[in-house]
Amino acid sequence: MELRDIEIFLVLAEELHFGRTAERLLVSSARVSQAIKQQERRIGAPLFERTSRRVALTPIGRQLRDDLAAGYQRIQDGIERAAAAARGLSGTLRLGTMDATLAEIPDVLDTFRTRHPDCELRIREAHIGDPFGLLRSGDVDLQLVWLPVEEPDLTVGPIVLTEPLVLAVSARHEFAGRTSVSLEDLAIGPVFRIDDSVPAYWAEAINPTQTPSGKPIPRGPSSATAHETLTAIAAGLGISPVPLHAVKYFPRGDIAYVPIHDSPTLAWGLVWRTAAYSPLAQAFTRAATDTLAAPSAPGRNVSHASDDIE
């Protein structure tokens, strides 16, 4: 089956009208009818039910549409990527990030800029109180966000950074002088919770509701941004696990960062809207994948908490 005939079939399966299909593809209605008849002869069964009033897919037609659609899109994406590589990508990639995470993958940024010098990289900050808002509104093409992300409209790409958690406490807190704490110590609370509007499973990755032994963790007030959380911690209103990179980028005399010796690993990945994966977003994702596959990739792992907090 020719690629053009596949396109005709898929457009007709969407439009369910021979005239509109012909107009959309800039061909004659006779060409559409001829292509469909050839496909039906080849398959040996009708793909559409045709009457004077309507056109509808047969069960075999629906099956063929479902089987062909994904493959056809992959072909189109491949052609677009090849064309983009041939002409050289240009334009603006809008990249969403949370606090200072982007600073931990400078090698990925360097690879992308080297490959696509005519592209502008524009950074937008996403807040923990609305982690996917910029993606869903179309304000960013791609976002660096901690995982898991289990949203039906979003696709998760490569992991670009992993790090442990540390416990942020007021410098006056009883834990401030410890060399390390355990996740069990969170039961002392209160632990700031992320805004209730975010998915509970996503918040759980950094703010668990109970300790590993099952003890409930008292909850403090909610916060919508990392800076709100740190300000409230400094005021002695609660404690909170935070990513290790906070130690480097948000040092404060009124906050102590204490290693959590049994911390889980927090993974950060690139995420995009499934329906809007632009060539520039694909190019950045490939740059990240290629860079981090190198044996000496420096940006993927933040060092252990005990190494950074001394």
ABEGO torsion letter per residue (X at the ends): XBAAAAAAAAAAAAAGBAAAAAAAAGBBAAAAAAAAAAAAAAAGBBABBBBAABBBBBAAAAAAAAAAAAAAAAAAAAAAAAAAAAAEBBEBBBBBBBEAAAAABAAAAAAAAAABAABBBBBBBBBAABAAAAAAAGABABBBBBOBBBBAABBBBBBABBBBBBBBBBAABAAAABABBBAAAAAAOBBBBBBAABBAAAAAAABBABBAAGBBBBBBBBBABAAAAAAAAAAGAEBBBBBAAAAAABBBAABBBBBBAABBBBBBBBBBBAABBBAAAAAAAAAAAAAAABAABAAABBBBAAAABX
